């Protein structure tokens, strides 16, 4: 959530930055927020004056009763009752305006960094780097869903039988490959200084609100209404919420965590080639890195996170490029995001495997995640996260890019985890 004080003090800047995100009616929305705040402040001043009058009269009534001036005391009591009624009315209005103001602030997306490119959709994202060589596949090369069937390592029909489309069953060497990737990513993160967390797979409403998944405007969250819980779409949600309502010691920065979890997304509106095989699932495994950082160093941390993700892809031998997302494609909560996409040789297209984002104070303001600066003043921290990495499309690219006539050759970095060198 954007800070109200910042909106008021930097109105033109906030409007300009939100225009990068193509926020509709942004001037009117910001003007409404400022007007509601002014109205609430005016009501607060009236409320304070009424309370002061009531307190003053209460003291006068006591003095009048001691002096035996009952008639004057009764008149003062009548006036006090009227003031109390006015106080209740003003308080109700103040509360209603406060709720309206809070709802409008929560519905406002994060303001992107001024360097985020303008654009309407993913077509306007900017490639900032491309790495690795695209493989040349043998004649008759297969897409990963056919390779999964050929080697009996992922069963999509069985998953459909047990649950439904988008819930595959990993079998044999396919299950081993999943586990190997998870352990490899966790070990690499630990070596880079991230502390491992194993989070719950369900969160409450406060956690969803804290990181910006709620209110769920796109219908992506799996809800459990009876208990008021939500299945997590990423480990970012429970891990970041560890620090909800906390005042952290600035000497701890950067606070770096990594966590593996299953992730659950409804993926409403997905169709066509995007949903074939492992391309888009409702349940999938992912290793997530989360960082809590000092505002002055968060963009340095973002670069370090990018390097970490790139290092994983280099070790896996997967060609990839990095995209700086434009305003039209960046998420509701993000101030800046870089996407990593790997080359899927058999499909002949790029597959997103990671998003690395800086949320600046947006999540911290919702969660009241703060620290004291060198002058003892309370400040909001910056939060960042990134996929390191999401497994389904990594697995798809590994299967497709490494297929040979003799089988699918595994990257050397995975063989200690796998116990085999190829799938055949």
C-alpha positions in Angstrom: 0.0 0.0 0.0 1.3 3.4 -0.9 2.0 5.7 2.0 -0.6 8.4 2.4 1.9 11.0 3.5 4.1 10.3 0.5 1.0 10.6 -1.8 0.2 14.0 -0.3 3.8 15.3 -0.4 4.7 14.0 -3.8 1.3 14.0 -5.6 2.5 14.9 -9.1 5.3 12.2 -8.9 2.9 9.5 -7.7 0.5 10.3 -10.5 3.3 10.2 -13.1 4.6 6.9 -11.9 1.1 5.3 -11.7 0.6 6.4 -15.3 3.5 4.1 -16.3 1.3 1.3 -15.0 -1.7 2.6 -17.0 -3.8 3.1 -13.9 -7.2 4.3 -15.1 -8.5 7.7 -13.8 -5.4 8.1 -11.7 -5.7 11.9 -11.2 -9.3 11.5 -9.9 -8.4 8.5 -7.7 -5.5 10.4 -6.0 -7.6 13.5 -5.7 -10.3 11.4 -3.9 -7.8 10.0 -1.5 -6.4 13.4 -0.6 -9.9 14.9 -0.3 -11.0 12.0 2.0 -7.9 12.5 4.2 -8.7 16.3 4.5 -12.3 15.5 5.4 -11.2 13.0 8.0 -8.8 15.5 9.5 -11.5 18.1 9.6 -13.8 15.7 11.4 -11.0 14.8 13.8 -10.6 18.5 14.7 -14.3 18.8 15.3 -14.4 15.6 17.3 -11.5 16.8 19.5 -13.2 20.1 20.1 -16.5 18.4 21.1 -14.7 16.0 23.4 -12.9 19.0 25.0 -16.2 20.8 25.5 -17.7 17.7 27.1 -14.8 17.2 29.4 -14.9 20.9 30.4 -18.6 20.7 31.1 -18.2 17.6 33.2 -15.8 19.4 35.4 -18.2 22.4 35.6 -21.1 20.2 36.6 -19.1 18.8 39.5 -18.2 22.4 40.7 -21.8 23.6 40.3 -23.2 20.7 42.3 -20.7 21.4 45.1 -21.9 25.0 45.1 -25.5 23.9 45.2 -26.3 25.4 41.8 -28.5 22.4 40.8 -30.5 24.2 38.1 -27.3 25.4 36.3 -25.8 21.9 36.8 -28.9 20.3 35.1 -28.6 22.7 32.2 -25.0 21.8 31.8 -25.9 18.1 31.9 -28.4 18.6 29.1 -25.7 20.4 27.1 -23.3 17.5 27.9 -25.8 14.9 26.6 -26.1 16.9 23.3 -22.3 17.0 23.0 -22.1 13.2 23.6 -24.7 12.6 20.8 -22.7 14.9 18.5 -19.5 13.1 19.4 -21.1 9.7 18.5 -22.3 11.1 15.2 -18.9 12.6 14.3 -17.1 9.4 15.4 -19.4 7.3 13.1 -18.7 9.6 10.2 -14.9 9.6 11.0 -14.9 5.8 11.0 -16.8 5.5 7.8 -14.5 8.0 6.0 -11.5 6.2 7.4 -12.8 2.8 6.0 -13.4 4.4 2.6 -10.0 5.9 2.6 -8.3 2.6 3.6 -10.3 0.8 0.8 -9.2 3.3 -1.8 -5.5 3.1 -0.7 -5.6 -0.7 -0.7 -7.0 -0.8 -4.2 -4.3 1.5 -5.5 -1.3 -0.4 -7.1 2.3 0.2 -6.2 3.9 3.1 -8.1 6.6 1.7 -10.4 10.1 2.9 -10.3 10.5 5.9 -12.7 12.9 3.8 -14.9 10.2 1.1 -15.6 9.5 1.3 -19.4 6.1 2.4 -20.5 4.0 -0.1 -22.4 0.6 -1.8 -22.6 1.5 -5.5 -22.5 4.2 -8.2 -22.4 5.0 -7.2 -26.0 6.5 -4.0 -24.7 8.9 -5.6 -22.2 12.6 -4.9 -22.8 15.2 -7.6 -23.3 18.2 -6.5 -21.1 20.4 -9.6 -21.6 20.6 -12.9 -23.4 22.8 -15.8 -22.3 23.8 -19.3 -23.5 23.5 -21.0 -26.8 20.2 -22.4 -28.1 20.6 -26.1 -28.8 20.2 -27.7 -32.1 17.9 -30.7 -31.6 18.1 -34.0 -33.5 15.6 -34.8 -36.2 12.3 -35.9 -34.8 12.8 -34.1 -31.5 9.7 -34.1 -29.2 8.0 -31.6 -27.0 8.3 -32.3 -23.3 4.8 -33.7 -22.9 5.5 -36.4 -25.4 8.9 -37.1 -23.8 7.1 -37.4 -20.4 4.8 -40.1 -21.9 7.7 -41.8 -23.8 9.8 -42.2 -20.7 6.8 -42.5 -18.3 8.1 -39.7 -16.0 5.1 -37.4 -15.7 1.5 -38.6 -16.1 -1.0 -35.8 -17.0 -4.0 -38.1 -17.4 -3.5 -39.8 -14.0 -3.4 -36.3 -12.4 -6.6 -35.4 -14.2 -8.2 -38.6 -12.9 -7.1 -37.9 -9.3 -7.8 -34.2 -9.2 -8.2 -32.5 -12.5 -6.3 -30.7 -15.3 -3.2 -28.9 -14.2 -2.3 -31.4 -11.3 0.2 -33.8 -12.9 1.7 -36.9 -11.2 5.5 -37.2 -11.3 6.8 -40.8 -11.5 10.1 -42.6 -11.3 13.0 -40.5 -12.7 10.5 -37.6 -13.1 9.9 -37.5 -9.4 13.6 -37.8 -8.7 14.3 -34.9 -11.1 11.8 -32.8 -9.2 13.4 -33.6 -5.9 16.9 -33.0 -7.3 16.0 -29.6 -8.6 14.4 -28.6 -5.3 17.5 -29.7 -3.3 19.9 -28.1 -5.8 18.1 -24.8 -5.6 17.9 -24.8 -1.8 21.6 -25.7 -1.5 22.7 -23.0 -3.9 20.6 -20.4 -1.9 22.1 -21.6 1.4 25.6 -21.3 0.0 24.7 -17.7 -1.1 23.7 -16.8 2.5 19.9 -17.4 2.5 18.4 -19.0 5.6 15.9 -21.8 4.8 12.3 -21.6 5.9 9.7 -24.3 5.4 6.5 -22.3 5.5 2.8 -23.4 5.8 0.9 -24.0 2.5 -2.1 -22.0 3.8 -2.3 -18.5 5.0 -4.9 -16.3 6.7 -6.5 -13.2 5.2 -4.1 -10.8 7.0 -1.2 -12.5 5.4 -2.8 -12.3 1.9 -3.5 -8.6 2.5 0.0 -8.0 3.8 1.8 -9.1 0.6 -0.9 -7.8 -1.8 -2.5 -11.0 -3.0 -5.8 -9.9 -1.4 -8.1 -8.4 -2.4 -7.9 -11.0 -5.2 -9.0 -9.1 -8.2 -8.0 -11.8 -10.8 -9.5 -14.8 -9.1 -6.2 -16.6 -8.8 -6.3 -17.7 -5.2 -7.7 -21.0 -4.0 -9.9 -20.1 -1.0 -11.1 -22.2 1.9 -14.1 -20.1 3.1 -15.0 -22.4 6.1 -11.7 -21.7 7.8 -10.9 -18.3 6.3 -7.6 -19.6 4.8 -6.0 -19.4 1.3 -3.7 -21.8 -0.5 -0.5 -20.0 -1.1 0.4 -19.0 -4.7 4.1 -18.7 -3.7 6.2 -19.1 -0.6 6.7 -15.3 -0.8 3.4 -14.9 1.1 4.1 -16.8 4.3 7.8 -16.0 4.4 7.4 -12.3 4.0 4.6 -12.3 6.6 7.0 -13.6 9.2 7.9 -10.0 9.7 4.3 -8.6 9.7 3.9 -6.1 12.6 7.6 -6.3 13.4 10.3 -3.7 14.1 13.5 -5.3 12.9 17.0 -4.4 13.9 18.6 -2.4 11.0 21.9 -4.3 11.8 20.2 -7.5 10.5 19.9 -6.1 6.9 19.8 -7.8 4.5 17.4 -10.4 6.0 17.6 -13.2 3.4 15.4 -16.3 3.3 14.8 -19.1 1.0 11.9 -21.6 1.0 10.5 -24.5 -1.0 6.8 -24.9 -1.3 4.0 -26.3 -3.4 2.2 -23.3 -5.1 -1.5 -23.2 -6.0 -3.0 -20.9 -8.7 -6.3 -21.1 -10.4 -4.7 -19.6 -13.6 -8.1 -18.2 -14.7 -8.2 -17.4 -18.4 -5.4 -19.7 -19.5 -5.9 -21.6 -22.7 -4.2 -22.9 -25.9 -0.6 -23.8 -26.2 0.2 -22.0 -22.9 -1.4 -24.9 -20.9 0.2 -27.9 -22.7 2.1 -30.3 -20.5 4.1 -28.5 -17.8 3.7 -25.0 -19.3 0.9 -23.9 -16.9 -0.2 -25.8 -13.9 -2.6 -25.3 -10.9 -0.2 -26.9 -8.5 3.6 -26.7 -8.9 6.9 -26.7 -6.9 9.0 -23.6 -6.5 11.9 -22.4 -4.5 11.5 -18.7 -3.5 14.0 -16.2 -2.2 12.8 -13.3 0.0 14.8 -10.3 1.2 14.1 -7.6 3.7 16.4 -4.7 3.1 17.3 -1.1 4.0 15.6 1.3 1.5 19.0 2.7 0.4 20.3 -0.7 -0.6 17.3 -2.5 -2.0 18.1 -2.0 -5.7 21.7 -3.3 -5.1 20.0 -6.3 -3.6 17.8 -6.7 -6.6 20.9 -6.9 -8.8 22.4 -9.6 -6.5 19.2 -11.6 -6.7 19.3 -11.4 -10.5 22.8 -12.7 -10.5 21.8 -15.6 -8.2 19.0 -16.6 -10.6 21.2 -16.3 -13.6 23.9 -18.4 -11.9 21.4 -21.2 -11.4 20.4 -21.2 -15.1 24.1 -21.1 -16.2 24.8 -24.2 -14.0 21.8 -26.0 -15.5 23.1 -25.1 -19.0 19.8 -23.5 -20.1 19.9 -20.6 -22.5 17.9 -17.7 -21.2 17.2 -14.0 -21.5 16.2 -11.3 -19.0 13.3 -9.0 -19.5 12.7 -5.7 -17.8 8.9 -5.6 -17.5 7.0 -2.6 -18.8 4.3 -0.8 -16.8 1.5 -2.7 -18.5 3.0 -6.1 -17.5 4.4 -5.4 -14.1 2.3 -6.8 -11.1 0.0 -4.9 -8.8 2.5 -4.9 -6.0 5.8 -4.5 -7.8 7.9 -1.3 -8.3 10.3 -3.1 -10.6 10.4 -6.6 -12.0 12.8 -8.6 -14.1 11.6 -11.9 -15.7 13.9 -14.7 -16.6 12.8 -16.9 -19.6 14.5 -20.1 -20.8 14.5 -21.3 -24.3 12.3 -24.3 -25.0 13.9 -25.8 -28.1 11.2 -28.3 -29.1 8.4 -25.7 -28.6 10.6 -23.0 -30.2 9.6 -20.3 -27.6 10.7 -18.7 -24.4 9.2 -19.9 -21.1 9.1 -17.7 -18.0 10.8 -19.4 -15.0 11.4 -16.6 -12.6 10.3 -13.1 -11.7 12.6 -11.0 -9.5 11.0 -8.0 -8.0 11.5 -5.0 -5.6 8.3 -3.9 -3.9 10.0 -1.0 -2.1 7.7 0.0 0.9 4.4 -1.3 -0.6 4.2 -4.6 1.2 6.0 -3.2 4.3 3.3 -0.5 4.7 0.5 -3.1 4.5 2.3 -5.3 7.0 3.7 -2.5 9.3 7.2 -3.9 8.8 9.6 -1.2 10.2 13.1 -0.5 11.5 14.7 2.4 13.3 17.2 4.5 11.3 20.4 6.0 12.7 18.5 8.9 14.2 16.0 6.6 16.0 13.2 7.4 13.6 10.9 4.6 12.5 11.0 3.8 8.8 9.4 1.2 6.5 11.7 -1.5 5.2 11.9 -2.6 1.6 10.8 -6.1 0.5 12.0 -8.1 -2.5 11.5 -11.6 -3.8 12.3 -13.9 -6.7 11.7 -17.4 -8.0 14.9 -19.4 -7.7 13.4 -21.3 -9.4 10.0 -22.5 -10.5 10.2 -26.1 -11.5 7.7 -27.0 -14.2 9.1 -25.0 -17.1 12.7 -25.6 -15.9 11.9 -29.3 -16.2 10.2 -28.8 -19.6 13.3 -27.0 -21.0 15.7 -29.6 -19.5 13.8 -32.5 -21.1 13.5 -30.8 -24.5 16.9 -29.2 -24.8 18.9 -32.2 -23.6 17.1 -35.0 -25.6 19.3 -37.3 -27.7 18.7 -40.6 -29.6 20.0 -42.4 -26.5 17.9 -40.6 -23.9 17.7 -37.2 -22.0 21.1 -36.2 -20.6 21.0 -34.5 -17.2 23.1 -31.5 -16.3 26.3 -32.4 -14.3 25.2 -30.2 -11.4 22.2 -32.4 -10.8 23.8 -35.9 -11.1 24.9 -35.9 -7.4 21.3 -35.4 -6.4 19.8 -37.7 -9.0 22.0 -40.8 -8.9 21.8 -41.1 -12.7 23.1 -39.2 -15.7 20.3 -39.6 -18.2 16.7 -40.6 -18.5 16.3 -43.5 -20.9 
